[in-house]
Amino acid sequence: MAVIGSESYANLHEQLLSWEACEPLVAEYCEEAGLPASAGAFTAELKRQLTAVAAKVDAGYPDNADLTIDKDSGKIVLSPRRGKDRRTSAQDLEREILKRLPEWSLLDVLARTAYWLSWWRHFGPVSGSDPKIRDKLARYVLTVFCYGTNAGPAQVARHMRQRVSVHELSLAGNQHITTGKLNMASADVIDMFIQLDLAHVWGDVSKAGVDGSQIDTWENNLLAETSIRYGGYGGIAYRHISDTYIALFSHFIPCGVWEAVYLFEGLLKNESEVTVDIVHGDTQGQSLPVFGLAHMLGIQLLPRIRNWKDLTFYRPTPTVKYQHIGPLFGDPDKDVINWRLIENHWPDLMRVVLSIREGRLSSAALLRKLGNESRRNRIYQADNVGVDARRRTRADRASPPRREASTLPRRYIGSGPPCYTSSTLLPPGPCKCCAAPRTPPCCTRDTALLHPTTTTRTTSSNRSSTSAAAPTARSRAGRGGRRSGRSGGRRGRAQGAPRSPRTGAPGRRSMPRSRTGRPARLRASARRSRARWRRARR
């Protein structure tokens, strides 16, 4: 039995090509992508590019009238540019062009292109047999018009004055036209369009822009869901638009997914002869793994990042200093690129990118795995350590990151000294994995993540033993004489219970609470975290 899309849940490392299979392909691929063909040369080229770009920006800062950096406070201000007023001659030219342009019907345009290019030849039954349609060109043109305009078979058949029935349109749309066949028909139109001289007036076909828009769909759809960002119900139509103003690729994605995950799918599945080297996008079109994979694929990613002033830039070396743009970079002792890590995992990076090119691994599946709490993954670190920005705000620089600690359920409480969060505690004694004494600074979030077997789960039977100060006996408390603990209400109290690590209120349980004030064990996210933790322990 085969399930479409099941490869997204498979083991990532089993889908990758082995290094023995990738080694003969490395030289050819690096030549196509413009990358050095060895680990040392690859790292040296990255370091050279970052050093050169940072020095160029620092030298050109005095001439940049739009960017202002306060040396004392480090505040960054980027002034928006105002567009120039249109001249009267330009407005007159626009009116004259619109007056001379004839008005064409969309159905006439489809019929003419179908007659010239025969893009309808890709449509037909899945078996490959003859469709047995008397006028195939007219039927497929009407079908494309029907579903392309979202009018529906009933409305199109009604306005065609009984020349075609609803059954004929729906049959051709459901059984003769698939997504793959529609992409091949679009490729014929794109290849012919880029041969026109007028298309190259706008661009050179090497650039593309990506963006998504919410489209209303039927509720009985696997992709349909409520979009918080757009405020509607349906799916996201994610499109790749060339600089010649023609759509290269488009597909539907769920509303709740980060759009950058599907950025490379449209470029890799494009059936036309157009090759894109530069991609423009918005905040949804970028992330740390996307930046790293774009460089490995030979694509230059140029997104517009919202709140980019809160990002921290990496330094190429700890000793490098900049005269004007120094506040953009982080701590010289911490925010420095680990070039050795990139060089050591260069074969793994090549395995990933070659597996994507050979079709063994989907780029969307890879980015979903690398973007979901995968900071402990060495391939993730090697792929993103060369990126010049990371999403840590300036207020968080002095405090350790707490993103990894959120992977532990809040009910896993031990009796040792607390880590970065009051909900992650470790039992006393030496570590079972490395036999090292579990004392600060060993008792950190890294110890909790790298040695998960040392954590103990708090239940109703051993909750009193998880803290040395907690008593063994509990009394009746709260309204109605309810008992404290799991069987009682949330208002229960324990005799002699220690103070809460968050609020410091006496007599309350040490169960951590969420921002809303409710116990974390009652939240749905906590239940999902416990399920993920159980699967990770297996």
ROTORTOR-709497 format. One record per residue (C-alpha): residue in three letters; x, y, z. Coordinates in steps of 0.001 Angstrom, whole numbers, padded with zeros to 6 digits, always signed. Each point is the difference from the previous one (the first is absolute). Layout:
REM ROTORTOR-709497
ALAXYZ ...
***
This chain:
REM ROTORTOR-709497
MET+000000+000000+000000 ALA+001317+003461-000914 VAL-001083+003177+001765 ILE+000607+003307-001760 GLY+002027+002350+002201 SER+001123-002708+002449 GLU+003655+000825-000692 SER-000436+003125+002117 TYR-000204-002207+003099 ALA+002877-002328-000891 ASN+003470+000069+001496 LEU+001974+002878-001486 HIS+003371-001758+000027 GLU-001370-003111-001719 GLN-001220+002094-002940 LEU+003374+001639-000595 LEU+002415-001350-002552 SER+003117-001596+001424 TRP+003292+001825-000290 GLU+001296-002750-002316 ALA-002855+000777-002414 CYS+000396+003778+000344 GLU+003781+000241-000370 PRO+000050-000513-003818 LEU-002696+002705-000388 VAL+001589+002681+002173 ALA+002350+001510-002592 GLU-002697+000300-002680 TYR-002562+001482+002360 CYS+002409+002513+001541 GLU+000911+001212-003483 GLU-003681+000509-000864 ALA-000817+001774+003267 GLY+003204+002070+000071 LEU+001270-001545+003257 PRO+003509-001184+000915 ALA+000380-003763-000247 SER+001818-000604+003310 ALA-000764+000652+003656 GLY+002971+002304+000597 ALA-000600+002065-003134 PHE-003737+000221+000757 THR+000609+001358+003501 ALA+002705+002389-001176 GLU-002272+001418-002708 LEU-002824+000568+002481 LYS+002349+001773+002373 ARG+001389+002161-002794 GLN-003464+001031-001213 LEU-001237+000926+003476 THR+003145+001975+000774 ALA-000162+001882-003301 VAL-003696+000835+000253 ALA+000281+001206+003608 ALA+003007+002182-000844 LYS-001803+001462-003032 VAL-003094+000874+002029 ASP+002106+001546+002748 ALA+001937+002102-002495 GLY-003158+001194-001758 TYR-001881+000947+003154 PRO+000972+003725-000087 ASP-001529+000302-003480 ASN-003211-001788+001007 ALA-002541+002689+000785 ASP-002823-002473+000765 LEU+001655-002005+002814 THR+000884+001505+003385 ILE+001701-001890+002865 ASP+000388+001623+003403 LYS+003432-000946+001360 ASP-000984+000554+003644 SER-003318-001848+000181 GLY+000383-002190-003098 LYS-003425+001097-001288 ILE-000487-000576-003721 VAL-002271+002196-002105 LEU-000727-000685-003671 SER-001835+002867-001662 PRO-002530-000956-002701 ARG+000481+001398-003459 ARG-002712+002089-001580 GLY-000993-000571-003561 LYS+000441+002748-002519 ASP-003021+001754-001438 ARG-000970-001145-003461 ARG+000579+002483-002732 THR-002827+001254-002139 SER+001543-001487-003132 ALA+000031-003471+001610 GLN-003663+000253+000879 ASP-000848+001096-003544 LEU+001935-002952-001420 GLU-001868-002427+002257 ARG-003388+001342-001116 GLU+000961-000270-003656 ILE+001194-003599+000384 LEU-003190-001046+001798 LYS-002057+001667-002728 ARG+001733-001940-002771 LEU+000029-003379+001777 PRO-002923-002162-001172 GLU-002185-001786+002522 TRP+000406-003773-000232 SER-002249-002655+001465 LEU+001730-002523+002279 LEU-001687-002867-001813 ASP+001331+001315-003322 VAL+003540+000157+001418 LEU-000213-003629+001171 ALA-001345-001156-003358 ARG+002724+001804-001987 THR+002879-001276+002172 ALA-001437-003528-000097 TYR-000120+000135-003794 TRP+003547+001396-000337 LEU+001782-002051+002695 SER-002219-003101+000319 TRP+000464-000036+003775 TRP-003195-002036+000303 ARG+001810-003049-001440 HIS+001223-000882+003510 PHE-003550-000593+001223 GLY-001782-003319-000241 PRO-000980-003109+001962 VAL+002450-001377+002536 SER+000235-003246-001966 GLY+001473+001872-002965 SER-002730-001135-002380 ASP-001878+002247-002388 PRO-002445+002307+001837 LYS-002685-000617-002647 ILE-001053+003631-000062 ARG-001210+001456-003291 ASP+001549+003472+000444 LYS+002804-000409+002537 LEU+001375+003520-000367 ALA-003345+001668+000767 ARG-000804-002372+002879 TYR+003354+000462+001744 VAL+000008+003776-000550 LEU-003422+000279+001631 THR+001120-002267+002846 VAL+003072+002126+000701 PHE-002129+003142-000145 CYS-002550-001610+002321 TYR+002412-000937+002784 GLY+002553+002762-000621 THR-002542+002740+000623 ASN-001612-001995+002844 ALA-003368+000426-001670 GLY-000932-003677+000214 PRO-001463-002412-002569 ALA-003603+001043+000677 GLN+000540+003701-000687 VAL+002151-000595-003097 ALA-002498-002470-001469 ARG-002810+002460+000670 HIS+001714+002875-001828 MET+001073-002207-002927 ARG-003683-000369-000934 GLN-000119-003809+000197 ARG+003008-000514-002306 VAL+001700-001966+002758 SER-001504-001759+002996 VAL+001013+000035+003649 HIS+000911-003682-000167 GLU+002353+000503-002944 LEU+001899+002799+001753 SER+000255-001778+003350 LEU+001069-003263-001647 ALA+002841+001704-001883 GLY+001089+001903+003091 ASN-000053-002960+002387 GLN+001313-002811-002216 HIS+001980+001569-002855 ILE+001899+002845+001716 THR+002416-000612+002877 THR+002496+002244+001743 GLY+002949-001464-001893 LYS-001692+000380-003384 LEU-001011+003557+000820 ASN+003605+000870+000899 MET+001238-001366-003337 ALA-002598+002063-001865 SER+001084+003094+001943 ALA+003633-000716-000887 ASP-000858+000155-003719 VAL-001539+003448+000458 ILE+002944+001248+002110 ASP+002633-001221-002471 MET-001755+001747-002873 PHE-000607+003187+001999 ILE+003677+000514+000922 GLN+000887-000072-003698 LEU-001921+003229-000581 ASP+002063+003189-000194 LEU-002531+001876+002110 ALA+000486-002373+002968 HIS+003705+000885+000316 VAL-000803+003690+000339 TRP-001058-000639+003619 GLY+002705-002464+001039 ASP+002597-002578-000992 VAL-001918-003074+001311 SER+002620-000626+002733 LYS-002050+001439+002870 ALA-003250-001074+001595 GLY-002214+001102+002856 VAL-001862-002334+002347 ASP-003104+000786+002006 GLY-003168-001673+001171 SER-003604+001112+000048 GLN-002979-001541+001737 ILE-002583-001633-002284 ASP-003448-001072+001193 THR-000674-003712-000536 TRP-002635-002534+000949 GLU+000004-001109+003613 ASN+000201-003654-001040 ASN+003667+000322-000953 LEU+003145-001401+001613 LEU+001838+003321-000415 ALA-002867+002220+001122 GLU+000388+001674+003396 THR-000443+003381+001621 SER+002796+002470-000764 ILE+000854+002222+002958 ARG+002241+002152-002172 TYR-002564+000700-002766 GLY-003172-000469+002030 GLY-001727-002415-002376 TYR-000659-003708-000489 GLY+001685-001949-002777 GLY+003571-000493-001193 ILE+003048+002030-000985 ALA+000798+000321-003700 TYR+003803+000269-000018 ARG+001260+001419-003286 HIS+003400+000561-001620 ILE-000199+003022-002313 SER+002808+000720-002471 ASP+001406+003495-000556 THR-001621-000207-003444 TYR-003421+000016+001736 ILE-001004-003598-000671 ALA-000780-002654+002611 LEU+002657-002721-000007 PHE-001582-002329+002533 SER-002862+000013+002480 HIS-001378-002505+002474 PHE-002225-000091+003065 ILE+001425-000313+003504 PRO-001678-000061+003442 CYS-000740+003306+001718 GLY+001946-000703+003180 VAL+003319-000929-001603 TRP+002973+002359-000374 GLU+000024+000887-003696 ALA+003786-000201-000340 VAL-000208-003786+000441 TYR-001413-000279-003531 LEU+002243+002626-001597 PHE+002267-002469-001817 GLU-002779-002397-001001 GLY-001196+002341-002740 LEU+003530+000557-001325 LEU+000870-003710-000036 LYS-003321-001127-001507 ASN-000080+002689-002680 GLU-000403-001734-003379 SER+000933+003019-002116 GLU+003417+001017-001286 VAL+000199+003004+002342 THR+002874-000123+002504 VAL-000321+002265+003026 ASP+003130+001175+001845 ILE-001432+002788+002220 VAL-003157-000356+002104 HIS-001800+002891+001695 GLY-002515-000491+002796 ASP-001422+001386+003202 THR+000450-001051+003626 GLN-001838-003265-000654 GLY+002500-000786-002751 GLN+003051-000387+002225 SER+001370-001887+002987 LEU+003392-001238+001148 PRO-000257-003430-001707 VAL-001352+001631-003169 PHE+002980+002374-000184 GLY+002446-002893+000378 LEU-001727-002248-002541 ALA-000289+002873-002491 HIS+003778+000464+000052 MET+000558-003733-000515 LEU-002395+000032-002979 GLY+001757+002981-001584 ILE-002970+002332+000546 GLN+000332+003532+001350 LEU-002824+000685+002453 LEU-000910+003689+000452 PRO-003026+000265+002324 ARG-001542+002963+001776 ILE+000250-000852+003707 ARG-002388+001546+002462 ASN+001638+001323+003197 TRP+003462-000634-001418 LYS+001406+002468+002533 ASP-000470-002627+002715 LEU+002219-002526-001782 THR+003568-000697+001075 PHE+002681-000343-002658 TYR+002874-002468+000272 ARG+003622+001029-000221 PRO+002433-001835-002286 THR+002725+000087+002683 PRO+000033+001083+003676 THR+002641+002671-000645 VAL-001676+001834-002880 LYS-001322+003480+000824 TYR-002066+002439-002004 GLN+000040+003767+000262 HIS-003635+000737-000827 ILE-002080-003213-000039 GLY+001335-001555+003197 PRO-003388+000166+001849 LEU-001493-002324-002622 PHE+002221-002862+001160 GLY-000276-001875+003267 ASP+002474-000938+002688 PRO+003492-000638-001465 ASP+000425-002942+002386 LYS-003286-001737-000815 ASP-001456+001183-003297 VAL+002809-001319-002207 ILE-000384-002506-002819 ASN+001364-003470+000719 TRP+001859-000614-003246 ARG+001356-003341+001198 LEU-003531-001328+000457 ILE-000870+000906-003591 GLU+003145-001628-001325 ASN-000538-003203+001990 HIS-003605-000414-001175 TRP+000557+001056-003597 PRO-000519-003623-001234 ASP-003347-000100+001823 LEU-001076+003264-001624 MET+000911-001346-003426 ARG-001946-003189+000707 VAL-003068+002074+000836 VAL+000115+002226-003060 LEU+000813-002867-002396 SER-002834-002087+001437 ILE-002375+002882-000703 ARG+001267+000378-003549 GLU-000290-003724-000717 GLY-003551-000129+001351 ARG+000765-002201+002997 LEU-001052+002663+002496 SER-002550+002795-000137 SER+001275+003456+000878 ALA-003265+000775+001789 ALA+000317-003127+002175 LEU+003614+000888+000806 LEU-000805+003590+000982 ARG-002908-001138+002160 LYS+002323-002320+001929 LEU+002807+002545+000296 GLY-002375+002716+001098 ASN-001775-001981+002741 GLU+002079+000144+003213 SER+003065-001385-001796 ARG+002754+002132+001499 ARG+001678-003123+001389 ASN+000348-001361-003523 ARG+003583+000390-001207 ILE-001113+000382-003618 TYR-002306+002820+001133 GLN+002893+001741+001747 ALA+002358-000408-002962 ASP-002677+001209-002402 ASN-000833+003121+002019 VAL+003227+000966+001744 GLY+001197+001735-003172 VAL-003058+002234-000163 ASP+000701+003592+000988 ALA-003107+000521+002146 ARG-001981-001904+002595 ARG-003308+000660+001727 ARG+001110+001039+003464 THR-001059+003445+001106 ARG+002422+002372+001624 ALA-001829-000335+003301 ASP+000676-003748+000006 ARG+003751+000241-000547 ALA+000783+000172+003688 SER-002214-003000+000839 PRO+000463-003561-001290 PRO-002400-001167-002720 ARG-002988-001897+001324 ARG-001401-001432-003215 GLU+001530-003436+000508 ALA-001274-000284+003557 SER-003585+000231-001244 THR+000326-003486-001508 LEU-000113-001479+003526 PRO-003491-000378+001499 ARG-000621+002163+003021 ARG-001033-003002+002096 TYR+003456-001549-000119 ILE+001193+001217+003378 GLY+002902-001432+001997 SER+001604+000822+003332 GLY+003318+001487-001091 PRO+000993+003637-000466 PRO-002061+001912-002593 CYS+001178+000638-003563 TYR-000841+003083-002047 THR-003701-000552+000566 SER-001717-000938+003223 SER-001804-002833-001784 THR+003148-001880-001066 LEU+001617-001674+003016 LEU+002429-002903+000171 PRO+000399-002629+002748 PRO+003195+000022+002075 GLY+002929-002321-000593 PRO+002337-000637-002928 CYS-001179+000009-003594 LYS-000938-003463-001284 CYS+001480+000701-003436 CYS+003302+001754+000665 ALA+000408-000793+003756 ALA+000710+003681+000672 PRO-001259+001585+003237 ARG-003258+001781-000644 THR+000832+003301+001679 PRO-000015+003518-001409 PRO+001010+000813-002686 CYS-000561-003636-001038 CYS-003665+000321+000925 THR-000952+002046-003046 ARG-002588-000190-002741 ASP+002550-001807-002186 THR+000337-002734+002624 ALA-003773-000345+000150 LEU-000204-000322-003791 LEU+003015-002238-000584 HIS-000833-002360+002897 PRO-003805-000229+000022 THR-000024-003352+001848 THR+001061+001713+003218 THR-003240+001947+000350 THR-002787-001428+002126 ARG-003662+000379-000699 THR-002200+001388+002748 THR-003207-001993+000579 SER-002634-000019+002691 SER+001804-002790+001873 ASN+003487+001481+000125 ARG-000744+003722-000165 SER+000850+000371+003683 SER+003412-001657-000487 THR+001127+002330-002747 SER+000893+002753+002429 ALA+002027-000454+003182 ALA-002054+002613+001832 ALA-003404-001397-001013 PRO-001858-001930+002726 THR-001244-003540-000435 ALA-003460+000675+001361 ARG-002599+002264-001512 SER-003023+001509+001654 ARG-003399+000987-001126 ALA-000166+003579-001301 GLY-001897+002157-002429 ARG-003698+000392-000530 GLY-002269-002872+000785 GLY+002697-001987+001785 ARG+001687-001085-003232 ARG+003352-001714+000275 SER+003117+001531-001514 GLY+001875-001797-002700 ARG-001254-001665-003157 SER-003261-001309+001496 GLY-000839+003336+001656 GLY-000626+003440-001352 ARG+002464+002614-001138 ARG-000589+001953+003220 GLY+001532-002704+002188 ARG+002863+000776+002401 ALA+002754-002148+001478 GLN+001113+000284+003614 GLY+003476+001488+000232 ALA+000322+000256-003770 PRO+002931+002108-001228 ARG-000413+003369-001588 SER-000765+000150-003680 PRO+003122+000605-002144 ARG-001950+002430-002197 THR-002321+001950+002331 GLY+001598-000704+003388 ALA-003446-000473+001546 PRO+000090-002321+003058 GLY-002022-003195+000062 ARG-000383-000295-003784 ARG+001183-002914-002010 SER+003204+000317-001959 MET-001796-000820-003229 PRO+001045+002662-002548 ARG-002731+002100-001456 SER-000447+001423-003472 ARG-000254+003679-000851 THR-003758-000178+000241 GLY+000170-001230+003601 ARG-001258-003545-000688 PRO+002125-003033+000957 ALA+002147-001072-002904 ARG-001116-003626+000270 LEU-003527+001019-000984 ARG+001026+001625-003238 ALA-000308-001857-003272 SER+003524+000995-000991 ALA+001366-001721+003092 ARG-001750-003204-000963 ARG+001503+000158-003460 SER+003423+000641+001488 ARG-000303-003093+002175 ALA-000927-002077-003032 ARG+003023+001286-001915 TRP+002214-000718+002987 ARG-001216-003601+000210 ARG+000680-000538-003684 ALA+003481+001481+000387 ARG+000803-002353+002900 ARG-000956-003024-002079 
***
